[in-house]
Amino acid sequence: MLTERTFKRDWCGMLKENISLSQLLTLLINFLLGSAIVVGVGGDAKKDAWIAIAAAIMIGFGIMLFYYFLISRVPGQNFFEIMEFGFKRPIAIIFSITYVVYFLYLACRVVRDFGELIASAILPSTPIEIISLTICLLMAYILYLGLEVLGRTSEIFTPYLFGFLFLLTILLFASGNANLYEIKPVLGDGLKPVLNALFPTLIVFPFGELIAFTLILPVVTNFKYCLRVSMLGVGIAGSLLLFAMFLMIVTLGADALQRSNFPMLSSAREVSIGNFIERIDALVVFIMMLGILVKGSVFMFAGLKGLEYTFRLPYRYFSLPVAMIVSSFSILISVNFGDHWQEGLEIVPYFLHLPLQFGLPSLLLITVLWKRRKKKAKPGVKGMKF
Amino acid sequence: MRKHGVMFAAFLTAILLSGCWDQRELGEITVVTGMAVDKGEDDKYTLTVEGINATELNNRTASGNAPSIVYSAEGNSLAELTYRVNEGISRHLIYSHMRTLIIGEELAKEGIIDFIDFLERNREIRDDFNILIARGGKGSDVLKVTYQFQKSTSLKLHTQLDTMMKDWGGDPGVRMNDVITAWTAPGRQPVMAAVSIKGDPEAGPSAENMMKVTPDALVILDSLAIFKGDKLEGFLTLEDSRNYLWIQNKINKTSITVKCSESQYMGLRVYDTRTKIKGKLENGKAKINIKIRAEAYIDGTHCNDQFDKAKTYKESGETAQKQINEMVTKTIEKVQEEYGTDIFGFGEVVMRQDYQNFKKVKKSWDEKFAEADINVDTTLIIRRTGIRTKSFLNEVK
């Protein structure tokens, strides 16, 4: 049933959407886990990867704060609208298109990560195109129904995520595959490997990618608590990542961890209790699939919002075509796994993530602050509460 | 319109739900339970696989035929050979339920590191199979021997080694990942259990072999194969294999025989045992301290001990402690002197506890191991004596 609330329309006939705080929280958690838990992050630091992640969480808080600060300067406006506020519409459109391409490219990467996982570990004879197509169709459908549906989907499935992760932990320890001594020696080679893993890979992936939430935060019903909830989300997701990494190190050992394409899956394969409880890969694939679905959808939503801003048409109209573009380009972005891997580690962080996650938003923030300062000087405009 | 909607939904369902290219019906597959890799005659490897005949394993449907089919193919990469064996076997082979991997001695002496990559990389093969060396023969011969209970050798060995490890500890309990970790991580060399054929290998591959009380050919757990890098270095006895497990803190239960007086012995069932190792490098010399703590009960004695007195328990315990110390030290010394390869993972211990010093000797750890000071200290507590206190031997007329 469509209620009165969902039919509220704003300036160009678009539906006004709202998501609740708990939905925001689950979206954040799944988004951050998303592909990070599939491919494993911070592996460069070997045994100390968990320390690198712990440090990254701290920086993640800072990043979230930065984006929140940016959004809260102009209440109720999303990232693209703030760009219009900061620059002029023509310039904002140019930047928006850049961001649309960026977000959709990231959605492609996320879908490709998932496709590679399924194609190399679960269904080798199924064409990766089909896997990509099916998950993109699902995303298209979810986004056609709107952000609220995405929020509810992630809200419903998140308890399973926790349940399965908990179960996996119990099973790994129960089957005796988790050896806590693997974690030693802590910081044996000093801080250097940790810092190498941290900058810039861990900062931009997954925490820097929170920039997509600059389009979701403005539609949260209770904006007052938004910051607290976002911080909580980053904290929980970060801790889960940290815990997952810890689990992978103690099960696989640092060497096997580095060799694994999908370390989480490899550690789940280790579980074998009494020749009876084994082959529980499905649990892990569920965790990954949920993360990928949410992360892919959020990126796609961010891209759609950019199109909405540019063309002044409701973003739902674009959802199916854009999903199909993402589906095809998830295949076309790289010829093989090595290509995909190398691109993600050596090119994307420097040429895409850093300028678009921090460079441009910083510029925007400075402009917005400058403009607001000028406005504040005039009487009658209330100052923004932070 | 509604009709079209339903048809469209049905069409989509048909496409989306049936889209599994990887399905295999049970009738189209043969499950591989064992794999043997030997040195090939012309090419690098000979791969032998054992495909199970499921009807013969079920008591109700078995008709006394051969329980499995064993076929060999020769080539340079296992990855290709696993499919090439279909030149002799009709159905699609499923490797995910593999129970044992047997490596021929000749191949193991030359180095086995190459083909393990395939096993680690392949998505079907899991890390839950026993990895064994066929001592003094070919892996393929071991795979062919039949057996009464589990019928095929690979299944038999899997059960047997498990039992052995739980009850006495002769199987080191290594899996593929342990071997790979031993190769890659500094401070440890791999070991594997070794099996051999007792009797006539020629008589192994027949259903008649299963029907005899004393089979003509029987695969037995023989010894512990130890490696230096990826090359087979030598074999240790089963006794050493048990001591090895003890050092690894992997012993569940075991039995030891303690000499209590001249040609009289006492059987001790050891349970609940823990081993802690401390290691460090002092002036370039490794110092390893092994602390074993164990509980035991008397499981038979030839001596006239008064087991209703606490003092007797203590004395017997001390004798046993001394013997365990000697036993374990002897095993370590043997490996130090004869092979100089750190199968016990003392290097790992030193690495974890004294990383800064270990870094300097990382490359030449095995030499450090060969001249390391080893100190074994056992605490054994005898808790009870079965359901008798004094032995009747005392009161025999």
Interface residues (C-beta under 8 A of the other chain):
Chain A: S120 A121 I122 L123 P124 S125 T126 P127 I130 T134 L137 Y181 K184 P185 G188 L252 G253 A254 D255 A256 R259 R269 E270 S272 E278 R279
Chain B: L16 G19 C20 W21 D22 S96 E120 R123 R126 D127 D128 N177 I180 T181 T184 A185 M351 R352 Q353 Y355 Q356 K359
